Structures are given as structure tokens and as C-alpha cells.
Amino acid sequence: MITHFHADHVDGLEGVLAGRRVDAVETTALADPPGGVDLVRRAAAEAGVPVTTASYGATRRIGDATVQVLHPELPGEPVPGPGDGSTANDASVVLLVEVTGLRLLLTGDLEPPGQGQVARLVGDLDVDVVKVPHHGSSHQDLPWLVSLRPEVALVSVGADNDYGHPSAAVVGALEARGARVLRTDRDGEVAVVADGSGGVRTVTRR
């Protein structure tokens, strides 16, 4: 799944496809920015993997996991974007994954407008794990984010980045709501382990 076409979300695709069996690549319908779109299409074509668009509301079973597309509510065929950055972020594919008694919300790089769209489309959500949108940026709909009531909040973020991610206010708000915040800049690789008991276990490795 390619949530959207910004470089930090697509540049590793060739490595992902190398030496692995991949049946399909799914993307958002917003084909923006063009350079990222071209990279994905080229890498997938070279690997012989079809590229399709994630369909809003689609639900499928993959192994033990049920995966549902919650956002964006876009047409099935790719459409161009304005190239302003935020529009592509807000067209991120959002997935709700349920596996072995756990509910995980994967949010891409949603900004507040996109977060508001998810809230309107889906209504109240209560999840065990949330992938914090946009690397923990300060640009969040914090009331919505904390309303998810996650036990664990994961922040995918580079160490010593120039953006100030993750925001201390965002981390603090999640922790105040009872979430355990794990961030890749300090904790390294993070895995969520579903053991069938309904609890959330995590493993980290630097």
C-alpha cells in the first residue's frame, strides 16, 4: 500500500519489491506529485506488479487480518493534484486493520482537513494502536487524535530531522490520554505483537 506519492513514502519501493513476491501495489487516486507517481509506476512495471487504486470502503481478508480502506473518498481512476504538498497528504490512504483482537489505524500523512474527513466518514473510532499522522507533526486535529483512545501510538520519524517532528505537544496530549508513545527516532524499529489475548505488546530494536 502506497499511502501517497511523496518521496519519503515511495523512494524505498524498489527495495521492497526486490527479491519478494508482491501481488499488487495499491495507491491513492490522487496522482501527485508526478515524480513520485512515475517512480511507483516504473518500479512496479519493472517487477511485473500491477498498480491499482485503493477503493474507499473496500474490505478484504489478508491472512489473519481484516483490512478496510477508510479514506480517501476519491474516484477510482487517478486524478491530478495541485502539487501543494498538503493536498497529497490529505489524500493519504487510511487503513483500519483488525487482527487477533487488535484494532490498528494507519493514517499516512493526514493533516487536520483529512483527519476531519475521516471523522465525518467513519464517526467514532476506538483503536488499540494508531500510527500518528504525518510523523507527529504539530499540524494535527488533536481532539480527534486523542478521541481514538489508543493504548499505543507509533510515530515514524527520522532522528534529528529539520521539521521538529514529533511535536512535544502532540506526544504530551497522547500520553496524557493514556497512550504509550513509541517513536522510531529514539526507539528504533517497532513491532506490534498480537498474542491473541487482546492486549498490546510491542518490541523495539535499535
CYANA upper distance limits for C-alpha pairs under 8 A (distance plus 0.5 A):
  1 MET  CA     25 VAL  CA      6.33
  1 MET  CA     26 GLU  CA      5.34
  1 MET  CA     27 THR  CA      6.46
  2 ILE  CA      9 HIS  CA      7.49
  2 ILE  CA     10 VAL  CA      7.49
  2 ILE  CA     25 VAL  CA      7.63
  2 ILE  CA     26 GLU  CA      6.49
  2 ILE  CA     27 THR  CA      5.22
  2 ILE  CA     28 THR  CA      7.50
  2 ILE  CA     93 VAL  CA      8.05
  3 THR  CA      9 HIS  CA      7.85
  3 THR  CA     27 THR  CA      6.48
  3 THR  CA     28 THR  CA      6.55
  3 THR  CA     92 SER  CA      5.27
  3 THR  CA     93 VAL  CA      5.07
  3 THR  CA     94 VAL  CA      7.78
  3 THR  CA    108 GLY  CA      6.18
  3 THR  CA    109 ASP  CA      8.49
  4 HIS  CA      9 HIS  CA      7.35
  4 HIS  CA     10 VAL  CA      8.41
  4 HIS  CA     27 THR  CA      7.08
  4 HIS  CA     28 THR  CA      6.28
  4 HIS  CA     30 LEU  CA      8.15
  4 HIS  CA     32 ASP  CA      8.28
  4 HIS  CA     88 ALA  CA      6.93
  4 HIS  CA     89 ASN  CA      7.34
  4 HIS  CA     91 ALA  CA      7.37
  4 HIS  CA     92 SER  CA      5.63
  4 HIS  CA     93 VAL  CA      7.43
  4 HIS  CA    108 GLY  CA      8.09
  5 PHE  CA      9 HIS  CA      6.87
  5 PHE  CA     10 VAL  CA      6.56
  5 PHE  CA     31 ALA  CA      7.78
  5 PHE  CA     32 ASP  CA      6.62
  5 PHE  CA     33 PRO  CA      6.62
  5 PHE  CA     36 GLY  CA      5.31
  5 PHE  CA     37 VAL  CA      6.45
  5 PHE  CA     88 ALA  CA      7.86
  6 HIS  CA     10 VAL  CA      6.92
  6 HIS  CA     32 ASP  CA      8.34
  6 HIS  CA     33 PRO  CA      7.16
  6 HIS  CA     36 GLY  CA      6.46
  6 HIS  CA     88 ALA  CA      8.22
  7 ALA  CA     11 ASP  CA      5.86
  7 ALA  CA     36 GLY  CA      6.63
  8 ASP  CA     12 GLY  CA      8.42
 10 VAL  CA     36 GLY  CA      7.03
 10 VAL  CA     39 LEU  CA      8.02
 10 VAL  CA     40 VAL  CA      7.24
 11 ASP  CA     36 GLY  CA      8.35
 11 ASP  CA     39 LEU  CA      8.14
 12 GLY  CA     16 VAL  CA      6.91
 13 LEU  CA     17 LEU  CA      6.72
 13 LEU  CA     40 VAL  CA      7.59
 13 LEU  CA     43 ALA  CA      7.52
 14 GLU  CA     18 ALA  CA      6.65
 14 GLU  CA     43 ALA  CA      6.23
 14 GLU  CA     44 ALA  CA      8.43
 16 VAL  CA     20 ARG  CA      7.71
 17 LEU  CA     21 ARG  CA      7.82
 17 LEU  CA     22 VAL  CA      7.20
 17 LEU  CA     44 ALA  CA      8.28
 17 LEU  CA     47 ALA  CA      7.28
 18 ALA  CA     47 ALA  CA      8.29
 22 VAL  CA     49 VAL  CA      7.31
 23 ASP  CA     49 VAL  CA      6.71
 23 ASP  CA     50 PRO  CA      7.97
 24 ALA  CA     49 VAL  CA      5.99
 24 ALA  CA     50 PRO  CA      5.74
 24 ALA  CA     51 VAL  CA      6.57
 24 ALA  CA     52 THR  CA      7.80
 25 VAL  CA     44 ALA  CA      7.86
 25 VAL  CA     49 VAL  CA      7.32
 25 VAL  CA     50 PRO  CA      6.76
 25 VAL  CA     51 VAL  CA      5.30
 25 VAL  CA     52 THR  CA      6.78
 26 GLU  CA     51 VAL  CA      6.24
 26 GLU  CA     52 THR  CA      5.35
 26 GLU  CA     53 THR  CA      5.71
 26 GLU  CA     54 ALA  CA      6.00
 27 THR  CA     51 VAL  CA      7.88
 27 THR  CA     52 THR  CA      6.93
 27 THR  CA     53 THR  CA      5.47
 27 THR  CA     54 ALA  CA      6.17
 27 THR  CA     93 VAL  CA      7.79
 28 THR  CA     53 THR  CA      6.30
 28 THR  CA     54 ALA  CA      6.47
 28 THR  CA     72 PRO  CA      7.99
 28 THR  CA     78 PRO  CA      8.26
 28 THR  CA     91 ALA  CA      7.15
 28 THR  CA     92 SER  CA      6.85
 28 THR  CA     93 VAL  CA      6.24
 29 ALA  CA     53 THR  CA      6.27
 29 ALA  CA     54 ALA  CA      7.85
 29 ALA  CA     74 LEU  CA      6.92
 29 ALA  CA     75 PRO  CA      7.32
 29 ALA  CA     76 GLY  CA      6.87
 29 ALA  CA     77 GLU  CA      6.66
 29 ALA  CA     78 PRO  CA      4.82
 29 ALA  CA     79 VAL  CA      6.57
 29 ALA  CA     91 ALA  CA      8.37
 30 LEU  CA     74 LEU  CA      8.38
 30 LEU  CA     78 PRO  CA      6.19
 30 LEU  CA     79 VAL  CA      5.66
 30 LEU  CA     80 PRO  CA      6.41
 30 LEU  CA     81 GLY  CA      6.61
 30 LEU  CA     88 ALA  CA      7.35
 30 LEU  CA     91 ALA  CA      6.93
 31 ALA  CA     37 VAL  CA      6.51
 31 ALA  CA     78 PRO  CA      6.27
 31 ALA  CA     79 VAL  CA      6.15
 31 ALA  CA     80 PRO  CA      5.53
 31 ALA  CA     81 GLY  CA      6.74
 32 ASP  CA     36 GLY  CA      7.66
 32 ASP  CA     37 VAL  CA      7.11
 32 ASP  CA     80 PRO  CA      6.60
 32 ASP  CA     81 GLY  CA      5.61
 32 ASP  CA     82 PRO  CA      7.93
 32 ASP  CA     83 GLY  CA      6.65
 32 ASP  CA     88 ALA  CA      6.63
 33 PRO  CA     37 VAL  CA      6.99
 33 PRO  CA     81 GLY  CA      7.70
 33 PRO  CA     83 GLY  CA      6.23
 33 PRO  CA     85 GLY  CA      8.47
 33 PRO  CA     88 ALA  CA      8.01
 34 PRO  CA     38 ASP  CA      6.62
 35 GLY  CA     39 LEU  CA      6.75
 36 GLY  CA     40 VAL  CA      6.77
 37 VAL  CA     41 ARG  CA      6.73
 38 ASP  CA     42 ARG  CA      6.46
 39 LEU  CA     43 ALA  CA      6.50
 40 VAL  CA     44 ALA  CA      6.49
 41 ARG  CA     45 ALA  CA      6.49
 41 ARG  CA     51 VAL  CA      7.50
 42 ARG  CA     46 GLU  CA      6.66
 43 ALA  CA     47 ALA  CA      6.84
 44 ALA  CA     48 GLY  CA      6.54
 44 ALA  CA     49 VAL  CA      5.47
 44 ALA  CA     50 PRO  CA      7.07
 44 ALA  CA     51 VAL  CA      7.41
 45 ALA  CA     49 VAL  CA      6.43
 45 ALA  CA     50 PRO  CA      7.57
 53 THR  CA     76 GLY  CA      6.72
 53 THR  CA     77 GLU  CA      7.66
 53 THR  CA     78 PRO  CA      7.98
 54 ALA  CA     58 ALA  CA      8.17
 54 ALA  CA     69 VAL  CA      7.62
 54 ALA  CA     76 GLY  CA      8.16
 54 ALA  CA     93 VAL  CA      7.88
 55 SER  CA     69 VAL  CA      7.25
 55 SER  CA     76 GLY  CA      6.97
 56 TYR  CA     69 VAL  CA      5.86
 56 TYR  CA     70 LEU  CA      6.52
 56 TYR  CA     71 HIS  CA      6.30
 56 TYR  CA     72 PRO  CA      6.69
 56 TYR  CA     73 GLU  CA      6.04
 56 TYR  CA     74 LEU  CA      7.72
 57 GLY  CA     68 GLN  CA      6.79
 57 GLY  CA     69 VAL  CA      5.57
 57 GLY  CA     70 LEU  CA      6.22
 57 GLY  CA     71 HIS  CA      8.14
 58 ALA  CA     68 GLN  CA      6.13
 58 ALA  CA     69 VAL  CA      5.97
 59 THR  CA     66 THR  CA      7.47
 59 THR  CA     67 VAL  CA      6.08
 59 THR  CA     68 GLN  CA      4.76
 59 THR  CA     69 VAL  CA      7.09
 60 ARG  CA     66 THR  CA      6.29
 60 ARG  CA     67 VAL  CA      5.95
 60 ARG  CA     68 GLN  CA      7.10
 61 ARG  CA     65 ALA  CA      6.30
 61 ARG  CA     66 THR  CA      5.10
 61 ARG  CA     67 VAL  CA      6.81
 62 ILE  CA     66 THR  CA      6.79
 62 ILE  CA     67 VAL  CA      7.79
 64 ASP  CA     99 VAL  CA      6.41
 64 ASP  CA    100 THR  CA      7.55
 65 ALA  CA     97 VAL  CA      7.00
 65 ALA  CA     98 GLU  CA      6.09
 65 ALA  CA     99 VAL  CA      4.98
 65 ALA  CA    100 THR  CA      8.01
 66 THR  CA     97 VAL  CA      6.16
 66 THR  CA     98 GLU  CA      5.67
 66 THR  CA     99 VAL  CA      6.97
 67 VAL  CA     95 LEU  CA      7.04
 67 VAL  CA     96 LEU  CA      6.33
 67 VAL  CA     97 VAL  CA      5.11
 67 VAL  CA     98 GLU  CA      7.12
 68 GLN  CA     95 LEU  CA      6.09
 68 GLN  CA     96 LEU  CA      5.72
 68 GLN  CA     97 VAL  CA      7.01
 69 VAL  CA     93 VAL  CA      7.55
 69 VAL  CA     94 VAL  CA      6.47
 69 VAL  CA     95 LEU  CA      5.31
 69 VAL  CA     96 LEU  CA      7.08
 70 LEU  CA     93 VAL  CA      8.02
 70 LEU  CA     94 VAL  CA      5.95
 70 LEU  CA     95 LEU  CA      6.25
 70 LEU  CA     96 LEU  CA      7.28
 70 LEU  CA    118 VAL  CA      7.46
 70 LEU  CA    121 LEU  CA      8.24
 70 LEU  CA    122 VAL  CA      7.66
 71 HIS  CA     91 ALA  CA      8.13
 71 HIS  CA     92 SER  CA      7.76
 71 HIS  CA     93 VAL  CA      5.96
 71 HIS  CA     94 VAL  CA      5.57
 71 HIS  CA     95 LEU  CA      7.94
 71 HIS  CA    118 VAL  CA      6.91
 72 PRO  CA     91 ALA  CA      6.20
 72 PRO  CA     92 SER  CA      7.21
 72 PRO  CA     93 VAL  CA      6.43
 72 PRO  CA     94 VAL  CA      7.67
 72 PRO  CA    118 VAL  CA      8.48
 75 PRO  CA     79 VAL  CA      8.49
 81 GLY  CA     87 THR  CA      7.76
 81 GLY  CA     88 ALA  CA      7.74
 82 PRO  CA     87 THR  CA      7.81
 83 GLY  CA     87 THR  CA      7.95
 83 GLY  CA     88 ALA  CA      7.96
 84 ASP  CA     88 ALA  CA      8.05
 85 GLY  CA     89 ASN  CA      6.88
 86 SER  CA     90 ASP  CA      6.64
 86 SER  CA    111 GLU  CA      7.73
 87 THR  CA     91 ALA  CA      6.79
 88 ALA  CA     92 SER  CA      7.21
 89 ASN  CA    108 GLY  CA      7.97
 89 ASN  CA    109 ASP  CA      5.46
 89 ASN  CA    110 LEU  CA      5.76
 89 ASN  CA    111 GLU  CA      7.06
 89 ASN  CA    114 GLY  CA      8.46
 89 ASN  CA    134 HIS  CA      8.46
 90 ASP  CA    109 ASP  CA      7.37
 90 ASP  CA    110 LEU  CA      5.27
 90 ASP  CA    111 GLU  CA      6.31
 90 ASP  CA    113 PRO  CA      7.34
 90 ASP  CA    114 GLY  CA      5.12
 90 ASP  CA    115 GLN  CA      8.31
 91 ALA  CA    110 LEU  CA      7.87
 91 ALA  CA    114 GLY  CA      7.65
 92 SER  CA    107 THR  CA      7.73
 92 SER  CA    108 GLY  CA      5.87
 92 SER  CA    109 ASP  CA      6.65
 92 SER  CA    110 LEU  CA      6.66
 93 VAL  CA    107 THR  CA      7.58
 93 VAL  CA    108 GLY  CA      6.94
 94 VAL  CA    105 LEU  CA      7.81
 94 VAL  CA    106 LEU  CA      6.07
 94 VAL  CA    107 THR  CA      5.27
 94 VAL  CA    108 GLY  CA      6.82
 95 LEU  CA    105 LEU  CA      6.41
 95 LEU  CA    106 LEU  CA      5.62
 95 LEU  CA    107 THR  CA      7.29
 96 LEU  CA    103 ARG  CA      7.46
 96 LEU  CA    104 LEU  CA      6.27
 96 LEU  CA    105 LEU  CA      5.24
 96 LEU  CA    106 LEU  CA      6.92
 97 VAL  CA    102 LEU  CA      8.48
 97 VAL  CA    103 ARG  CA      6.21
 97 VAL  CA    104 LEU  CA      5.55
 97 VAL  CA    105 LEU  CA      6.92
 97 VAL  CA    106 LEU  CA      8.30
 98 GLU  CA    102 LEU  CA      5.98
 98 GLU  CA    103 ARG  CA      5.03
 98 GLU  CA    104 LEU  CA      6.85
 99 VAL  CA    103 ARG  CA      7.22
 99 VAL  CA    194 ALA  CA      7.81
100 THR  CA    194 ALA  CA      6.48
100 THR  CA    195 ASP  CA      7.61
100 THR  CA    196 GLY  CA      5.61
100 THR  CA    198 GLY  CA      7.72
101 GLY  CA    194 ALA  CA      8.13
101 GLY  CA    196 GLY  CA      6.76
101 GLY  CA    197 SER  CA      7.85
101 GLY  CA    198 GLY  CA      5.57
102 LEU  CA    127 VAL  CA      8.23
102 LEU  CA    128 ASP  CA      6.60
102 LEU  CA    129 VAL  CA      8.34
102 LEU  CA    194 ALA  CA      7.41
102 LEU  CA    198 GLY  CA      6.66
102 LEU  CA    199 GLY  CA      8.09
102 LEU  CA    200 VAL  CA      7.96
103 ARG  CA    127 VAL  CA      5.57
103 ARG  CA    128 ASP  CA      5.76
103 ARG  CA    129 VAL  CA      6.96
104 LEU  CA    127 VAL  CA      6.39
104 LEU  CA    128 ASP  CA      6.47
104 LEU  CA    129 VAL  CA      5.14
104 LEU  CA    130 VAL  CA      6.20
104 LEU  CA    131 LYS  CA      8.28
105 LEU  CA    127 VAL  CA      7.22
105 LEU  CA    129 VAL  CA      6.82
105 LEU  CA    130 VAL  CA      5.28
105 LEU  CA    131 LYS  CA      6.75
106 LEU  CA    130 VAL  CA      6.69
106 LEU  CA    131 LYS  CA      5.58
106 LEU  CA    132 VAL  CA      8.28
107 THR  CA    130 VAL  CA      8.11
107 THR  CA    131 LYS  CA      6.49
107 THR  CA    132 VAL  CA      7.21
107 THR  CA    133 PRO  CA      5.82
108 GLY  CA    131 LYS  CA      8.25
108 GLY  CA    133 PRO  CA      6.21
108 GLY  CA    134 HIS  CA      6.93
109 ASP  CA    133 PRO  CA      5.38
109 ASP  CA    134 HIS  CA      4.35
109 ASP  CA    135 HIS  CA      7.76
110 LEU  CA    114 GLY  CA      5.82
110 LEU  CA    115 GLN  CA      6.46
110 LEU  CA    133 PRO  CA      5.96
110 LEU  CA    134 HIS  CA      6.64
111 GLU  CA    115 GLN  CA      6.56
111 GLU  CA    133 PRO  CA      7.69
111 GLU  CA    134 HIS  CA      7.65
111 GLU  CA    139 HIS  CA      6.74
111 GLU  CA    140 GLN  CA      6.41
111 GLU  CA    141 ASP  CA      8.08
112 PRO  CA    116 GLY  CA      6.50
112 PRO  CA    139 HIS  CA      7.21
112 PRO  CA    140 GLN  CA      5.68
112 PRO  CA    141 ASP  CA      5.42
113 PRO  CA    117 GLN  CA      6.85
114 GLY  CA    118 VAL  CA      6.88
115 GLN  CA    119 ALA  CA      6.81
115 GLN  CA    140 GLN  CA      8.44
115 GLN  CA    141 ASP  CA      7.20
115 GLN  CA    144 TRP  CA      8.00
116 GLY  CA    120 ARG  CA      6.72
116 GLY  CA    141 ASP  CA      8.04
116 GLY  CA    144 TRP  CA      8.35
117 GLN  CA    121 LEU  CA      6.52
118 VAL  CA    122 VAL  CA      6.27
118 VAL  CA    123 GLY  CA      8.04
119 ALA  CA    123 GLY  CA      5.51
119 ALA  CA    124 ASP  CA      7.45
119 ALA  CA    144 TRP  CA      7.95
124 ASP  CA    148 LEU  CA      8.23
125 LEU  CA    147 SER  CA      8.13
125 LEU  CA    148 LEU  CA      6.06
126 ASP  CA    147 SER  CA      8.05
126 ASP  CA    148 LEU  CA      5.32
126 ASP  CA    149 ARG  CA      6.34
126 ASP  CA    150 PRO  CA      7.61
127 VAL  CA    148 LEU  CA      6.36
127 VAL  CA    149 ARG  CA      6.88
127 VAL  CA    150 PRO  CA      5.83
127 VAL  CA    151 GLU  CA      8.27
128 ASP  CA    149 ARG  CA      7.82
128 ASP  CA    150 PRO  CA      5.16
128 ASP  CA    151 GLU  CA      5.63
128 ASP  CA    152 VAL  CA      6.95
128 ASP  CA    200 VAL  CA      7.73
129 VAL  CA    150 PRO  CA      5.64
129 VAL  CA    151 GLU  CA      6.51
129 VAL  CA    152 VAL  CA      5.35
129 VAL  CA    153 ALA  CA      6.24
129 VAL  CA    154 LEU  CA      7.96
130 VAL  CA    148 LEU  CA      8.46
130 VAL  CA    150 PRO  CA      6.65
130 VAL  CA    152 VAL  CA      7.12
130 VAL  CA    153 ALA  CA      5.49
130 VAL  CA    154 LEU  CA      6.72
131 LYS  CA    153 ALA  CA      6.44
131 LYS  CA    154 LEU  CA      5.26
131 LYS  CA    155 VAL  CA      6.69
131 LYS  CA    156 SER  CA      8.19
132 VAL  CA    136 GLY  CA      6.24
132 VAL  CA    153 ALA  CA      6.72
132 VAL  CA    154 LEU  CA      6.29
132 VAL  CA    155 VAL  CA      5.91
132 VAL  CA    156 SER  CA      8.25
133 PRO  CA    137 SER  CA      7.87
133 PRO  CA    140 GLN  CA      8.25
133 PRO  CA    155 VAL  CA      8.37
135 HIS  CA    155 VAL  CA      6.06
135 HIS  CA    156 SER  CA      5.81
135 HIS  CA    157 VAL  CA      5.68
135 HIS  CA    165 HIS  CA      6.68
135 HIS  CA    166 PRO  CA      6.58
136 GLY  CA    155 VAL  CA      6.47
136 GLY  CA    156 SER  CA      8.28
136 GLY  CA    157 VAL  CA      8.12
136 GLY  CA    165 HIS  CA      6.13
136 GLY  CA    166 PRO  CA      4.64
136 GLY  CA    167 SER  CA      6.33
136 GLY  CA    170 VAL  CA      7.17
136 GLY  CA    171 VAL  CA      8.03
137 SER  CA    164 GLY  CA      8.15
137 SER  CA    165 HIS  CA      5.84
137 SER  CA    166 PRO  CA      5.92
137 SER  CA    167 SER  CA      6.08
137 SER  CA    170 VAL  CA      8.16
138 SER  CA    165 HIS  CA      8.06
138 SER  CA    166 PRO  CA      7.71
138 SER  CA    167 SER  CA      5.53
138 SER  CA    169 ALA  CA      7.70
138 SER  CA    170 VAL  CA      6.87
140 GLN  CA    145 LEU  CA      8.10
140 GLN  CA    170 VAL  CA      8.32
141 ASP  CA    145 LEU  CA      6.74
142 LEU  CA    146 VAL  CA      6.58
142 LEU  CA    170 VAL  CA      7.68
142 LEU  CA    173 ALA  CA      8.11
143 PRO  CA    147 SER  CA      6.53
144 TRP  CA    148 LEU  CA      7.26
145 LEU  CA    149 ARG  CA      8.46
145 LEU  CA    174 LEU  CA      8.39
146 VAL  CA    150 PRO  CA      8.08
146 VAL  CA    173 ALA  CA      7.58
146 VAL  CA    174 LEU  CA      6.41
146 VAL  CA    177 ARG  CA      6.98
149 ARG  CA    177 ARG  CA      7.47
149 ARG  CA    178 GLY  CA      8.18
149 ARG  CA    179 ALA  CA      7.86
150 PRO  CA    178 GLY  CA      8.21
150 PRO  CA    179 ALA  CA      6.18
151 GLU  CA    178 GLY  CA      7.16
151 GLU  CA    179 ALA  CA      5.12
151 GLU  CA    180 ARG  CA      6.67
151 GLU  CA    200 VAL  CA      7.89
152 VAL  CA    179 ALA  CA      5.59
152 VAL  CA    180 ARG  CA      5.22
152 VAL  CA    181 VAL  CA      6.43
152 VAL  CA    182 LEU  CA      7.94
152 VAL  CA    200 VAL  CA      8.05
153 ALA  CA    174 LEU  CA      8.01
153 ALA  CA    179 ALA  CA      6.63
153 ALA  CA    180 ARG  CA      6.54
153 ALA  CA    181 VAL  CA      5.24
153 ALA  CA    182 LEU  CA      6.79
154 LEU  CA    181 VAL  CA      6.47
154 LEU  CA    182 LEU  CA      5.57
154 LEU  CA    183 ARG  CA      6.40
155 VAL  CA    166 PRO  CA      7.88
155 VAL  CA    181 VAL  CA      7.85
155 VAL  CA    182 LEU  CA      6.67
155 VAL  CA    183 ARG  CA      5.02
155 VAL  CA    184 THR  CA      6.92
156 SER  CA    183 ARG  CA      6.48
156 SER  CA    184 THR  CA      5.88
156 SER  CA    185 ASP  CA      8.10
157 VAL  CA    161 ASN  CA      8.34
157 VAL  CA    165 HIS  CA      7.30
157 VAL  CA    166 PRO  CA      7.63
157 VAL  CA    183 ARG  CA      7.17
157 VAL  CA    184 THR  CA      6.17
157 VAL  CA    185 ASP  CA      6.19
158 GLY  CA    184 THR  CA      7.40
158 GLY  CA    185 ASP  CA      5.76
159 ALA  CA    184 THR  CA      8.23
159 ALA  CA    185 ASP  CA      4.87
159 ALA  CA    186 ARG  CA      7.83
160 ASP  CA    185 ASP  CA      8.28
161 ASN  CA    165 HIS  CA      7.36
166 PRO  CA    170 VAL  CA      7.78
166 PRO  CA    171 VAL  CA      7.62
167 SER  CA    171 VAL  CA      6.83
168 ALA  CA    172 GLY  CA      6.40
169 ALA  CA    173 ALA  CA      6.55
170 VAL  CA    174 LEU  CA      6.82
171 VAL  CA    175 GLU  CA      6.68
171 VAL  CA    181 VAL  CA      7.36
172 GLY  CA    176 ALA  CA      6.47
173 ALA  CA    177 ARG  CA      6.86
174 LEU  CA    178 GLY  CA      7.08
174 LEU  CA    179 ALA  CA      5.92
174 LEU  CA    180 ARG  CA      8.24
174 LEU  CA    181 VAL  CA      7.83
175 GLU  CA    179 ALA  CA      5.30
175 GLU  CA    180 ARG  CA      6.64
175 GLU  CA    181 VAL  CA      7.23
182 LEU  CA    186 ARG  CA      8.47
182 LEU  CA    187 ASP  CA      6.96
182 LEU  CA    190 VAL  CA      8.04
183 ARG  CA    187 ASP  CA      6.11
183 ARG  CA    188 GLY  CA      7.69
183 ARG  CA    190 VAL  CA      8.48
184 THR  CA    188 GLY  CA      4.86
184 THR  CA    189 GLU  CA      6.44
184 THR  CA    190 VAL  CA      7.44
187 ASP  CA    204 THR  CA      6.56
187 ASP  CA    205 ARG  CA      7.16
187 ASP  CA    206 ARG  CA      6.70
188 GLY  CA    204 THR  CA      6.79
188 GLY  CA    205 ARG  CA      5.83
188 GLY  CA    206 ARG  CA      4.76
189 GLU  CA    204 THR  CA      5.93
189 GLU  CA    205 ARG  CA      5.57
189 GLU  CA    206 ARG  CA      6.64
190 VAL  CA    202 THR  CA      7.38
190 VAL  CA    203 VAL  CA      6.28
190 VAL  CA    204 THR  CA      5.01
190 VAL  CA    205 ARG  CA      7.15
191 ALA  CA    202 THR  CA      6.02
191 ALA  CA    203 VAL  CA      5.63
191 ALA  CA    204 THR  CA      6.85
192 VAL  CA    200 VAL  CA      7.53
192 VAL  CA    201 ARG  CA      6.44
192 VAL  CA    202 THR  CA      5.02
192 VAL  CA    203 VAL  CA      7.06
193 VAL  CA    200 VAL  CA      7.17
193 VAL  CA    201 ARG  CA      5.63
193 VAL  CA    202 THR  CA      6.09
193 VAL  CA    203 VAL  CA      7.82
194 ALA  CA    198 GLY  CA      7.99
194 ALA  CA    199 GLY  CA      7.92
194 ALA  CA    200 VAL  CA      7.01
194 ALA  CA    201 ARG  CA      7.30
195 ASP  CA    199 GLY  CA      7.95
195 ASP  CA    200 VAL  CA      8.49
195 ASP  CA    201 ARG  CA      8.28
